Each structure stands twice: as C-alpha cells, then as structure tokens.
Amino acid sequence: MFRFKQFSVADELCAMKVGTDGVLLGAWADVEHDSRILDLGTGSGLIALMLAQRNPKAEIVALDIDHDAAIQAEQNFAQSPWSNRLSVVCSDISDFASERKFTHIVSNPPYFVDSLHSPNAARTAARHASSLPFATIIKAAEQLLESEGRLSVILPSDVAMLFRREAFEHLWLSRQIDIVTKPGEEPRRTMMEFIFTTKPLMPRCSTMLMGSEQATKLTEEFYL
C-alpha cells in the first residue's frame, strides 16, 4: 500500500506497480480547467486519483484492458475522497466509445518497442507497446477529445521521439519536459503535451533534475 497525503494506492493486483513515472505525469499534466479526463491504461488508478485531487470538479474515467488492474483501480477509487467523480472501464481502447468527448487524455503507456516479452502475459501487456500501440493512442485522441482537448504522456526519452513522429500529422507538441537523474546525463524520461492546431506552434521545452527544488515542488502536494 502506497500512502500519499490525501489518498492511498494498493497495487498488488497490477502487473505494473506504482512508480515515479505515474507520479510525475499526474503532477505535471495541466488539468486545472478540464471538465472530463480519460486516464488511458490506468493500472492501479494512481494518475486518476492525483488528477481528482488537483481538479475538484473534473469527472475522470479510468480505462484499462486488464481485468485485475480495473478491479484494483475501482477498489482504490472507492477508498478515496473523490469516488463520486471517478469511474473505471475495463476495455480495449479500440472498443471504447463515449457519447461525450473528453477535454484531456493522460497516459503512462507501455513503451518497450523492440524487446523480449515476459512469460507473464499481464506484465507483457503492461510494458510492451504492442498492447497499446502509439498509433492507437493518437487515434483515440482524435476520436475522443474535444477540438481544444489535450493529450499528455510520459515515455522513456529514447522512445519519446517515436511517439512525436507518430503524432506529427495529427497533433502538435505544445509542451515538453525532459527528466534527468544526474546533472550532465542524458534525459531518462520525457513528458509531452499535444494539442490540435492548424498553425505552427513553438513548444515550451524544459529540463527537470530529479531531486531538485523544481521536482520537489512539482510533487509536494502528494508525497508524505
């Protein structure tokens, strides 16, 4: 059980456990003015819970293809102060439909593109991009987002460029932050925000050092 300032997260049923990536994206995604958010590949529901804490009015739908993960997220939501605004859907994104559009999609997606699959099928699905291809995420954004909606993701920096290339003809990068663990090292993670636009846009790009005052301030509302 992971305890945060305003909620707790159990993850024993989930193939992918609570980690820094989810905390970073949950704290960084710009959701202040969102009314309806989709957490794509929710796992334990960590990111959805963080967004519910940050936005007191948004309705948040958490989607996961894995049955056990969906059960875990539902249990975590039920124990939170925001259970009335959080819901879980167990479905493949390709089969998911919504009568109402979303203002934001957030995702900490599977990212291994070319590597051996684990003998554990659930862990493979949680880690490998073959279970949630980048093109599928981008198509979902086109179909499910409002015209002024946004897509925010976190990926290892060495595959983030692959995602940007996949999104290029459909979405425009508006914000990007590279995460480094030590000064002078190459980034380990990259968070990106995409929007729909027909006009060239210069993205706001920055770098954040883990353990820095900036990183501490980003997550201070969550960590005990």
FENVENFEN-V711291 format. One record per run of one state. SS is the DSSP state (H for helix, E for strand, L for the rest). FROM is the first residue (numbers start at 1). LEN is the number of residues. If there is no record, write none. Layout:
ss=(SS	SS)
from=(FROM	FROM)
len=(LEN	LEN)
This chain:
ss=(L	E	L	E	L	H	L	E	L	H	L	E	L	H	L	H	E	L	H	L	E	L	E	L	H	E	H	L	H	E	H	L	E	L	E	L	E	L	H	L)
from=(1	2	4	8	10	20	29	36	41	46	55	59	65	67	79	83	86	91	93	96	102	108	112	113	121	128	129	132	134	145	157	168	172	181	189	196	204	210	213	220)
len=(1	2	4	2	10	9	7	5	5	9	4	6	2	12	4	3	5	2	3	6	6	4	1	8	7	1	3	2	11	12	11	4	9	8	7	8	6	3	7	5)
